[in-house]
Amino acid sequence: MVRRRQTVAATMPVSVTLNGNVKPPLDIADRRNGFCNRSRLLCYAVCTLLSALCLAGCGYTLQSRTTLPFDSIQIERIENKTLEPKLQDRLYKALTEEFLKHGVTVQPAAGYKLSGTINRFELNVLSERRGTAIQYEVIMRGDFRLVGPSGDAKDLNNIGSPFIVSFPASGMLEDVLAFKELASERAIKDMAMEIVATLIYPVRKEDSNRKD
């Protein structure tokens, strides 16, 4: 007589969906969810650390929310004196998002008021090959003023991105235009980051003396 080998199934609970797909056991799903949550927390921690190191490297002193100079601000008119359309609207949005990241809300009746002018938006040739530009740099600069409840003002002149923002100029025209839009958005966000950091994080004295 030939004996057949019997396979004993594991007693681990398995659930089946309406369309016939088998869901993983609960303990496996829990482990997957736990791994995803830990990965998100690790990513958030790394991003926070990199932001802190960036600010510290620029000479800024990090503060907690309770020691910020203000917790709400009003963004007034931002004038665009360049030929690039909609820069003022995009910068307003970037400033709002950047202030919120640091615990400062944007309110229409806030005591602190920020206004400014975008004076410069240029595309400069960063590198070329055989007389043809293959990479451009986006340069964006502006002047801004913060006025407090007592009328005291702080001016930020010729402020812009602290980084070189560039994009490739080779390939199809639509690709170049798409890269240009991405680089412009990066320059706008960098400008907003620099404005917010200058307003709410004081510069260390040794760094201020070094600049002088």
C-alpha positions in Angstrom: 0.0 0.0 0.0 1.3 3.5 -0.9 0.9 6.1 1.8 0.2 9.6 0.8 2.0 12.4 2.5 -0.4 14.8 4.2 0.3 18.4 4.6 -1.0 20.0 7.7 -2.0 23.7 7.3 -0.9 26.2 9.9 -3.6 27.4 12.3 -2.8 31.0 11.7 -6.0 33.0 11.0 -6.4 34.2 7.5 -9.2 36.4 6.1 -10.5 36.6 2.6 -11.9 39.7 0.9 -15.1 39.8 -1.2 -13.1 39.6 -4.4 -11.3 36.5 -3.3 -8.0 38.1 -2.3 -6.4 36.7 0.8 -5.4 39.2 3.5 -2.2 38.6 5.4 -2.5 37.4 9.0 -3.1 40.0 11.6 0.3 39.7 13.2 2.0 40.1 9.9 -0.1 43.1 9.0 0.6 44.7 12.4 4.3 44.2 11.8 4.1 45.8 8.4 2.1 48.8 9.8 4.6 49.1 12.7 7.5 49.1 10.3 5.8 51.8 8.1 5.1 54.0 11.1 8.7 53.7 12.4 10.0 54.5 8.9 7.8 57.7 8.8 9.0 58.7 12.3 12.6 58.2 11.3 12.2 60.2 8.1 10.5 63.0 10.0 13.3 63.0 12.6 16.0 63.1 9.9 14.2 66.0 8.1 13.9 67.9 11.4 17.6 67.4 12.2 18.7 68.5 8.7 16.6 71.7 9.0 18.1 72.4 12.4 21.6 71.9 11.1 20.9 74.2 8.1 19.6 77.0 10.4 22.5 76.5 12.8 25.0 76.6 10.0 23.6 79.9 8.7 24.2 81.4 12.1 20.7 81.3 13.5 19.9 80.3 17.1 17.1 77.7 17.4 14.2 78.6 19.6 11.1 76.9 21.0 7.6 78.1 20.0 7.2 79.8 23.4 10.3 82.0 22.7 9.4 83.1 19.2 9.2 86.9 18.8 5.5 86.6 17.6 3.0 83.8 17.1 0.9 85.4 14.4 1.6 87.7 11.4 -0.2 89.5 8.7 1.2 89.3 5.1 0.2 92.5 3.4 0.9 93.4 -0.2 3.7 91.8 -2.1 4.5 93.7 -5.2 6.0 92.0 -8.2 8.2 94.4 -10.3 9.6 91.6 -12.5 8.3 90.3 -15.8 7.7 86.9 -14.4 3.9 86.5 -13.8 2.3 85.4 -10.5 5.4 85.6 -8.4 3.7 87.6 -5.7 0.9 85.0 -5.3 3.3 82.0 -5.2 5.5 83.8 -2.7 2.5 84.6 -0.5 1.6 80.9 -0.4 5.2 79.8 0.3 5.5 82.3 3.1 2.2 81.1 4.7 3.4 77.5 4.6 6.8 78.4 6.0 5.4 80.4 8.9 3.1 77.6 9.8 6.0 75.1 9.8 7.5 77.3 12.6 4.3 77.7 14.6 3.4 81.1 13.4 -0.1 81.6 12.0 -1.0 84.0 9.2 -4.0 86.2 10.3 -5.5 89.3 8.7 -5.6 91.2 12.0 -2.2 90.2 13.4 -0.1 92.9 15.1 3.0 92.1 13.1 2.7 93.0 9.4 5.0 91.9 6.6 5.1 93.6 3.2 7.6 93.6 0.4 8.7 93.9 -3.2 10.2 91.3 -5.6 12.7 93.3 -7.6 14.6 90.7 -9.5 13.9 87.5 -11.3 16.6 86.4 -13.8 17.8 83.4 -15.6 21.6 83.5 -15.9 23.7 81.1 -17.9 25.4 78.8 -15.5 27.3 76.7 -18.0 27.5 76.3 -21.8 28.8 74.0 -24.4 30.1 75.2 -27.8 28.4 78.6 -27.3 25.0 77.1 -26.3 23.6 77.4 -22.8 23.1 74.0 -21.2 22.3 75.1 -17.7 20.6 78.1 -16.2 20.6 79.6 -12.7 17.4 81.2 -11.3 18.1 84.4 -9.3 15.3 85.9 -7.3 15.7 88.9 -4.9 13.5 91.3 -3.1 13.1 93.8 -0.3 10.8 93.2 2.7 9.7 95.1 5.8 8.3 93.8 9.1 6.3 96.3 11.2 5.5 95.5 14.8 2.5 96.6 16.9 4.4 99.6 18.3 5.4 100.8 14.8 9.1 99.6 15.0 10.3 98.2 11.6 12.8 95.7 10.5 14.0 95.8 6.9 15.3 92.8 4.9 17.0 94.2 1.8 18.1 92.2 -1.2 17.1 88.9 0.3 16.7 85.7 -1.7 17.6 82.1 -1.9 20.9 81.2 0.0 21.4 78.4 -2.5 22.2 78.1 -6.2 19.0 77.0 -7.9 19.6 75.7 -11.5 18.0 73.7 -14.2 19.2 72.0 -17.4 18.5 73.7 -20.7 19.1 70.8 -23.1 16.3 68.6 -24.6 12.8 69.3 -25.8 11.4 72.8 -25.3 8.6 71.6 -23.1 11.0 69.7 -20.9 13.1 72.8 -20.5 10.1 74.9 -19.6 9.0 72.3 -17.0 12.5 72.3 -15.4 12.3 76.1 -15.3 9.0 76.0 -13.5 10.4 73.5 -10.9 13.5 75.6 -10.4 11.4 78.8 -10.0 9.2 77.1 -7.4 12.4 76.0 -5.5 13.8 79.6 -5.6 10.5 80.9 -4.3 10.4 78.4 -1.4 14.1 79.1 -0.6 13.3 82.9 -0.5 10.4 82.3 1.9 12.5 80.1 4.1 15.2 82.8 4.3 12.7 85.5 5.1 11.0 83.5 7.9 14.3 82.4 9.4 15.7 85.9 9.4 12.5 87.3 11.1 12.0 84.7 13.9 15.5 83.3 14.6 18.1 85.8 15.9 21.6 85.6 14.5 24.4 84.7 16.9 26.6 87.6 17.8 29.8 86.0 16.6 28.2 85.3 13.2 27.0 88.9 13.0 30.4 90.3 13.8 32.0 87.9 11.3 29.7 89.3 8.5 30.7 92.9 9.5 
